[in-house]
Amino acid sequence: MTDPYRTLLPAPRHAARGEGGFALGSVHGDPGLVEVVRLLLGPLPAAAGPEGALSVRLGPGGPGSYRLRVSTGGAEIVGADPDGVRHGVQTLKQLLGPNAYRAAGRPGGVVPCGEVEDEPALDWRGGMLDVARHFMTKHTLLRYVDLLAMHRMNRLHLHLTDDQGWRIESRRYPEINRVSTHRRETMAGHHHANPTPDGTPHGGYYTLDDLAEVSAYAAERGITVVPEIDLPGHASALLAAFPELGTGADEVLRGWGISAGVLKPVPATVKLVCELIDELLTAIDTPYVHLGGDECVTKDWPGDPEVAAHMAAIGAERPSDLHGWFLREVGGHLAGRGKRMVVWDEAFQTGGVLPDTIVMCWRGEAVARQAAAAGYDVVRTPEYPTYLNFDQSDGPEEPLSIGGPITLEDSASFAPRPASWTDQERAKVLGGQFQAWSEYIPDARHLDYMVFPRACAIAETLWSGGPADYPYLVERLREGHLARLEAAGCEYRPLGGPHPWQAGGTGPRAHAQEGRTTREGWLEGTARLPDSGVVAQATTHDG
């Protein structure tokens, strides 16, 4: 019989199985902590004392740390803080078995005796969902909050805007809701090899009430929502409502790639953007706002009279100077609201940062190390191996994606704090996250297939701070964790390959070999200089 303490995921620092089991039936402790337990395990009744119950309390330890002890007479979770208690409850839930993740048949169950002592190595442990390219319902976001919490992750980064859709309600500017939130059709094949439109309208957006609900739901489970409004590039959808504020494309795009539709870096645009951010912050309670800053086509700026005049007024010598100015202006507004700006690493290279800016580094280890050495807090998001929109194998049965592969073993090899860095550089790494760009992820079922179980591997590397033991990871997935995912309703990719209904087939979703981004091609690529006209990597970040 499998030892459930050996199937815990992420793997704890210390876990040991004891003899016998404890029938969980009630909970005792501070009312606030009891509510944490009930939220995650179900409506357990309160007990008068700790004997024969699950007891929860706060105690000494580092942030997020906890101790779980289970005996035949009761169980105890001691967390250093409420997050530590949540982590202990998530561990207890895994020990209860797969049925603990089903909507019915809870609460309670028999917990095997033993003990676990654990704490996270990194503070930022998250996942990014691109809901701009393909809209995902509010229900999907709530479900992913639960899936992230199940793996003791604590950030949900939502990529809410892009060329293909603006997913945030604006009550101040309803024209955005009317024209920027949908497109008349979508590219069905690979964007290099077979860019065939599907002829089907696509769209949707979250009301401010929806976003407030998701934010509150996440906070109850120890997860901070990080909203992203991608600026000043990737702005074609917003420009459909405000064409006078941009250059290049001014319609919601149907296909993928780097668009010429960018916002003008002028005061009027800054004003609009800040108003939209203020509106968003009435819904999402967060210390962070991601401003994008990636893949910005700057070549049309100098030829625009309004931009050229502003460029001269502020003494900007290059288009990249305007890129940095724009992001600093919006970031300064965020600072006035008590929020920290997060940007992709291109913004670090153009000076679009403030002293407390968090730099999210997707273009490999070198730029991440540069940002850390310069004193900026860094979140590691390297395309390889954290981009889960890439194929999971080279097999022809895999469905359409941008390229790859990035295997489960690749994701397990992720080193958030590289050993070759100095101690000072390593200390600037807040953590990391996986990315699920959705050009080729049209719905929630396929999202599950692409994200899990690779996200399990990323979660383990972020919890431990280093690469996972891959054979041990696979063992735990097979012997216990995949059953938990299945009970939770997650349609993950089996370790041996896709189910027949998950395969790409022979139609427009078939595996593409032409024009694909590959591991080798990306690693050999060189960063473009900012004045080449695109503030971007030689290969594309998100399609």
C-alpha positions in Angstrom: 0.0 0.0 0.0 1.4 3.4 -0.9 2.5 5.6 1.9 0.4 8.8 1.5 3.1 10.8 3.2 5.4 9.9 0.2 2.9 11.2 -2.4 2.6 14.7 -1.0 3.2 17.4 -3.6 5.1 19.7 -3.4 7.4 17.5 -1.4 7.7 18.7 2.2 11.1 19.2 3.9 10.2 16.5 6.4 7.4 13.9 6.4 7.1 10.6 8.4 4.3 8.1 8.5 3.1 6.7 11.9 0.9 3.8 12.9 -2.8 3.9 12.7 -5.1 6.7 11.7 -7.4 9.5 13.0 -11.0 10.0 12.0 -11.4 13.7 11.3 -14.7 14.9 12.5 -14.4 18.3 14.1 -12.1 21.3 14.5 -10.9 23.4 17.4 -9.1 26.7 17.6 -9.2 30.4 17.1 -12.4 31.2 15.2 -10.5 32.8 12.3 -8.3 29.8 11.9 -11.3 27.4 12.2 -12.9 29.3 9.2 -9.7 28.6 7.2 -10.1 24.9 7.9 -13.8 24.9 7.0 -13.2 26.8 3.8 -10.7 24.2 2.6 -12.1 21.0 4.1 -15.8 21.6 4.4 -18.2 22.5 7.3 -16.5 20.6 10.1 -18.3 21.2 13.4 -16.5 23.1 16.2 -15.1 21.1 19.1 -15.1 22.2 22.7 -11.5 21.2 23.1 -8.5 19.9 21.1 -9.0 16.2 22.3 -10.3 14.1 19.5 -10.4 17.0 17.0 -8.2 18.8 14.5 -6.6 21.6 16.5 -5.3 24.7 14.7 -3.2 27.5 16.2 -0.4 29.9 15.4 3.2 29.4 16.6 6.8 30.3 15.9 8.4 29.8 12.5 9.3 31.5 9.2 6.6 33.0 6.9 4.3 30.3 5.5 5.8 27.5 7.7 3.7 24.9 9.4 3.8 21.7 11.4 1.2 19.0 11.1 1.0 16.1 13.6 -1.6 13.4 13.4 -2.1 10.7 16.1 -4.9 8.3 16.8 -6.2 10.8 19.4 -6.3 13.9 17.2 -4.4 16.2 14.8 -2.7 19.5 15.2 -1.7 22.2 12.7 0.6 24.9 14.0 1.2 27.7 11.4 3.6 30.6 11.7 0.8 32.7 10.2 -2.5 32.2 8.4 -0.7 31.2 5.2 1.1 28.5 7.2 -2.2 27.2 8.5 -3.5 27.1 5.0 -0.5 25.1 3.8 -1.0 22.7 6.7 -4.6 22.2 5.8 -3.7 21.6 2.1 -1.3 18.9 3.2 -3.9 17.4 5.4 -6.3 17.4 2.5 -3.9 15.5 0.3 -3.5 12.9 3.1 -7.2 12.4 3.2 -7.1 11.0 -0.3 -8.7 11.9 -3.6 -12.2 12.0 -2.4 -11.4 15.1 -0.4 -11.3 16.9 -3.7 -14.8 15.9 -4.8 -17.7 18.2 -4.4 -19.8 15.7 -2.4 -18.8 13.2 0.3 -17.0 15.7 2.5 -16.1 16.7 5.2 -14.1 14.3 7.3 -12.3 11.0 6.6 -9.5 9.0 8.1 -6.1 10.7 8.1 -3.1 8.4 8.5 -0.9 9.2 11.5 2.4 10.9 11.0 4.0 14.3 11.0 5.1 17.0 8.5 7.2 20.0 9.0 7.6 22.4 6.1 8.1 25.9 4.8 8.4 27.6 1.4 11.7 28.6 0.0 10.3 31.4 -2.2 7.6 34.0 -1.6 6.3 34.3 -5.2 4.9 31.0 -6.4 2.4 31.5 -9.2 0.8 30.8 -12.5 -0.2 33.1 -15.3 -3.4 32.6 -17.3 -3.7 34.5 -20.6 -7.4 35.3 -20.8 -7.0 37.9 -23.5 -6.3 35.7 -26.5 -9.0 33.2 -25.6 -11.5 34.3 -22.9 -11.9 31.9 -20.0 -15.0 32.1 -17.9 -15.1 33.3 -14.3 -15.8 29.7 -13.2 -12.5 28.7 -14.8 -10.6 31.4 -12.9 -12.2 30.3 -9.6 -11.3 26.7 -10.4 -7.7 27.6 -11.1 -7.5 29.5 -7.7 -8.4 26.1 -6.1 -5.8 24.2 -8.2 -3.1 26.7 -7.4 -3.9 26.6 -3.7 -3.9 22.8 -3.9 -0.2 23.1 -4.9 0.6 25.8 -2.2 1.0 28.5 -4.9 0.1 32.0 -3.9 -0.1 34.2 -7.1 -2.6 34.2 -9.9 -1.3 36.5 -12.7 -4.1 37.4 -15.1 -3.1 38.7 -18.5 -6.3 40.6 -19.1 -5.6 42.7 -22.2 -3.9 42.2 -25.5 -4.4 42.8 -29.3 -7.1 40.1 -29.4 -9.3 41.3 -26.6 -9.8 43.6 -23.6 -11.3 41.6 -20.8 -12.1 44.2 -18.2 -15.4 46.1 -17.9 -15.2 49.8 -18.0 -18.1 51.7 -16.6 -16.4 55.0 -17.3 -15.7 54.2 -20.9 -18.5 51.8 -22.1 -17.2 52.0 -25.7 -14.5 49.6 -24.6 -17.1 47.0 -23.6 -18.9 47.5 -27.0 -15.9 47.2 -29.4 -12.7 46.0 -27.6 -13.9 42.8 -26.0 -14.7 40.6 -29.0 -13.4 39.7 -32.5 -15.3 38.4 -35.5 -13.2 35.3 -36.0 -10.0 33.6 -34.8 -7.0 32.1 -36.6 -7.6 28.4 -36.6 -4.2 27.0 -37.8 -0.6 27.7 -36.9 0.2 31.4 -37.4 3.2 30.6 -39.6 2.1 27.5 -41.5 -1.7 27.7 -41.9 -3.3 30.9 -40.7 -6.9 29.9 -41.6 -9.7 31.9 -39.9 -12.4 29.9 -38.3 -15.3 32.3 -39.1 -16.6 32.2 -35.5 -17.0 35.2 -33.3 -15.1 35.1 -30.0 -15.1 37.3 -27.0 -16.1 38.1 -23.4 -15.1 40.2 -20.5 -15.2 40.2 -16.7 -17.4 42.7 -15.0 -15.8 44.6 -12.1 -18.1 42.6 -9.8 -16.7 39.4 -11.4 -13.1 40.5 -10.7 -13.9 41.5 -7.2 -15.4 38.1 -6.6 -12.3 36.3 -8.0 -10.0 38.5 -6.0 -11.9 37.9 -2.7 -12.1 34.1 -3.4 -8.4 34.0 -4.1 -7.5 36.0 -0.9 -9.5 33.5 1.2 -7.3 30.8 -0.1 -4.0 32.7 0.3 -3.6 33.7 -3.3 -2.9 37.3 -4.5 -4.3 38.2 -7.9 -1.9 40.1 -10.1 -3.8 41.9 -12.9 -1.9 42.7 -16.1 -2.8 45.5 -18.5 -0.2 45.1 -21.3 1.2 48.5 -22.4 2.2 50.3 -24.5 2.4 47.5 -27.1 -0.2 44.7 -27.6 -2.8 47.5 -27.5 -4.8 46.9 -30.7 -8.0 46.0 -28.9 -7.9 49.2 -26.8 -7.2 51.2 -29.9 -10.4 49.9 -31.5 -12.1 52.2 -29.0 -9.5 54.9 -29.0 -7.8 55.0 -32.4 -6.7 58.6 -31.9 -4.4 57.4 -29.0 -2.3 54.9 -31.0 -0.3 54.1 -34.0 -0.5 51.0 -36.2 -3.5 48.6 -36.0 -6.7 49.9 -34.4 -9.0 46.8 -34.5 -9.3 43.7 -32.4 -6.9 41.3 -34.1 -7.9 37.8 -35.3 -4.4 36.3 -35.4 -1.3 36.1 -33.4 2.2 37.6 -33.4 3.7 41.0 -32.6 1.3 43.8 -33.7 2.1 47.3 -34.8 -0.9 48.5 -32.7 0.7 50.5 -29.9 -0.3 53.3 -27.6 1.2 56.7 -28.2 3.5 57.6 -25.3 1.9 61.0 -24.7 0.2 62.6 -21.6 -3.4 62.0 -22.9 -2.7 58.3 -23.2 -1.2 58.2 -19.7 -4.3 59.9 -18.4 -6.7 57.3 -20.0 -4.6 54.4 -18.8 -4.4 55.6 -15.2 -8.2 56.1 -15.2 -8.7 52.5 -16.4 -6.3 51.2 -13.7 -8.1 53.2 -11.0 -11.3 51.6 -12.2 -9.7 48.1 -12.1 -8.4 48.7 -8.6 -11.9 49.3 -7.3 -12.5 45.6 -8.0 -9.1 43.9 -7.3 -7.5 44.3 -3.9 -3.8 43.7 -4.8 -0.4 45.2 -4.0 0.7 44.6 -7.6 -0.3 45.7 -11.0 1.5 44.3 -14.1 2.0 46.9 -16.9 3.5 44.6 -19.5 6.1 46.5 -21.5 6.9 43.6 -23.8 7.2 43.4 -27.6 6.4 47.0 -28.3 6.7 48.1 -32.0 8.2 51.6 -31.7 9.0 52.3 -35.4 5.9 54.4 -36.0 6.4 56.8 -33.1 8.9 59.3 -34.5 6.7 59.8 -37.6 3.6 60.7 -35.6 3.5 64.5 -35.1 2.0 64.4 -31.6 4.6 61.8 -30.5 7.4 63.6 -32.1 6.5 66.9 -30.4 6.3 65.2 -27.0 9.6 63.4 -27.7 11.2 66.8 -28.2 9.5 68.3 -25.2 10.9 65.8 -22.8 14.3 65.5 -24.5 13.9 61.9 -25.6 16.6 60.9 -28.1 15.3 57.4 -29.0 11.9 55.7 -29.2 13.1 53.4 -26.4 13.3 56.5 -24.2 9.6 57.1 -24.8 8.9 53.5 -23.9 10.7 53.9 -20.6 9.0 57.3 -19.9 5.5 56.0 -20.5 5.9 53.1 -18.1 7.5 55.3 -15.4 4.6 57.7 -15.6 2.0 55.0 -15.2 4.2 53.3 -12.5 4.4 56.6 -10.6 0.6 56.8 -10.6 0.5 53.2 -9.2 3.0 54.2 -6.5 0.7 57.0 -5.5 -1.9 54.4 -4.9 0.4 52.3 -2.8 0.9 49.6 -5.6 4.1 48.1 -7.0 4.6 48.0 -10.7 5.5 44.7 -12.3 6.9 44.6 -15.9 8.3 42.2 -18.4 12.1 42.4 -18.7 12.1 44.6 -21.9 11.0 47.5 -19.7 14.0 47.0 -17.5 16.2 47.5 -20.5 14.5 50.7 -21.7 14.5 52.3 -18.2 10.7 51.8 -17.7 11.2 50.9 -14.1 11.1 52.6 -10.6 13.2 51.7 -7.7 10.7 49.2 -6.3 9.6 47.7 -9.7 9.4 43.9 -9.9 11.0 42.7 -13.2 9.4 39.5 -14.6 12.2 38.0 -16.7 11.0 35.7 -19.6 14.0 36.0 -22.0 16.3 33.6 -20.1 18.8 33.8 -17.3 21.1 36.5 -18.5 18.6 39.4 -18.4 17.2 38.1 -15.1 20.7 38.2 -13.6 21.3 41.7 -15.0 18.1 42.9 -13.3 19.0 41.3 -10.0 22.5 42.7 -10.1 21.0 46.1 -10.7 19.1 45.7 -7.5 15.6 45.0 -8.8 13.4 42.3 -7.4 13.0 39.5 -10.0 10.3 37.0 -10.7 11.8 34.2 -12.9 9.5 33.3 -15.9 12.0 31.9 -18.5 10.3 30.7 -21.7 12.1 27.4 -21.2 10.9 25.7 -19.1 8.0 27.7 -17.6 5.9 28.3 -20.7 3.2 25.7 -20.6 1.7 26.7 -24.0 4.5 24.6 -25.7 4.1 21.0 -26.7 4.7 18.4 -24.0 6.4 16.0 -26.4 7.6 15.6 -30.0 4.8 13.1 -30.6 2.6 13.7 -33.7 -0.5 13.1 -31.5 0.1 16.3 -29.6 -2.4 19.0 -30.4 -1.5 22.3 -32.1 0.8 24.7 -30.1 3.3 27.4 -30.8 6.3 25.0 -30.6 8.4 23.1 -28.2 8.6 20.7 -26.7 8.8 21.5 -23.0 8.5 18.2 -21.2 7.5 17.5 -17.7 11.1 16.7 -17.0 12.1 20.1 -18.4 9.7 21.8 -16.1 11.0 19.8 -13.1 14.6 21.0 -14.0 13.7 24.7 -13.3 16.2 26.4 -11.0 14.5 29.7 -9.8 17.8 30.8 -8.1 20.6 29.6 -10.3 23.6 28.3 -8.4 26.0 30.3 -10.6 24.6 33.6 -9.4 26.1 35.5 -6.4 24.4 35.4 -3.1 23.3 39.0 -3.5 21.8 38.2 -7.0 20.0 35.1 -5.7 18.5 37.1 -2.8 16.8 39.4 -5.3 14.8 36.5 -6.8 11.3 36.7 -5.2 10.2 33.4 -6.9 8.7 32.4 -10.2 5.7 31.2 -12.0 4.4 29.2 -15.0 2.9 30.9 -18.1 -0.1 29.6 -20.1 -0.4 31.9 -23.2 -3.6 31.0 -24.9 -3.3 31.6 -28.6 -3.6 27.8 -29.1 -5.5 27.1 -25.9 -9.2 27.7 -26.9 -11.0 26.4 -23.9 -10.7 25.3 -20.2 -10.4 21.6 -21.1 -7.4 22.2 -23.2 -6.0 24.6 -20.6 -6.0 21.7 -18.1 -4.3 19.5 -20.6 -1.5 22.0 -21.2 -1.0 23.1 -17.6 -1.1 19.9 -15.7 0.9 18.0 -14.6 3.7 20.3 -15.7 2.5 22.9 -13.2 2.9 20.3 -10.5 6.6 20.3 -11.3 6.9 24.1 -11.4 5.1 24.2 -8.0 7.6 21.9 -6.5 10.6 23.8 -7.8 9.2 27.1 -6.4 8.3 25.6 -3.0 11.8 24.0 -2.6 13.7 26.7 -4.4 15.5 24.3 -6.7 15.0 21.6 -9.3 12.8 18.7 -8.5 13.9 15.1 -8.1 12.2 14.0 -11.4 12.0 10.2 -10.8 10.5 10.9 -7.3 8.1 13.5 -8.8 6.8 10.9 -11.4 6.5 8.3 -8.7 4.3 10.6 -6.6 2.2 11.6 -9.5 1.5 8.0 -10.5 0.9 6.8 -6.9 -1.3 9.5 -5.6 -1.4 13.0 -7.0 -2.9 12.4 -10.5 -5.8 10.7 -8.7 -6.3 14.0 -6.7 -6.3 16.0 -9.9 -8.8 13.7 -11.4 -11.1 13.9 -8.4 -10.8 17.7 -8.6 -12.1 17.6 -12.2 -8.8 18.6 -13.8 -8.4 17.1 -17.3 -4.6 16.8 -17.1 -2.4 15.1 -19.8 -1.6 11.5 -18.8 2.1 10.8 -18.3 2.1 8.4 -21.3 0.5 10.8 -23.7 -2.9 12.3 -24.5 -6.2 10.5 -24.3 -7.7 9.9 -27.8 -10.0 12.9 -27.3 -7.1 15.1 -26.3 -5.0 14.5 -29.4 -4.6 17.0 -32.2 -6.1 14.7 -34.9 -5.8 15.7 -38.6 -7.9 18.9 -38.7 -6.9 22.5 -37.9 -5.8 21.5 -34.4 -3.3 18.9 -35.7 0.3 18.9 -34.5 2.2 21.5 -36.6 5.9 21.0 -37.6 6.4 24.0 -39.8 7.3 27.5 -38.5 7.4 26.4 -34.9 9.4 28.0 -32.2 11.9 25.5 -30.9 14.0 25.2 -27.8 17.2 25.4 -29.9 16.0 28.3 -31.9 15.0 30.3 -28.9 18.2 29.6 -27.0 20.3 30.6 -30.0 18.2 33.8 -30.6 19.7 37.2 -29.7 17.9 40.1 -28.1 17.0 42.9 -30.5 18.3 46.4 -29.6 15.5 48.7 -28.5 16.1 51.0 -31.5 15.6 48.1 -34.0 11.9 49.0 -33.9 10.7 46.3 -31.6 11.4 46.2 -27.9 11.5 42.4 -27.9 13.3 39.1 -28.2 14.2 37.7 -31.6 11.6 35.0 -31.1 8.2 35.8 -29.8 7.2 35.8 -26.2 3.6 34.7 -26.6 2.9 33.9 -30.2 
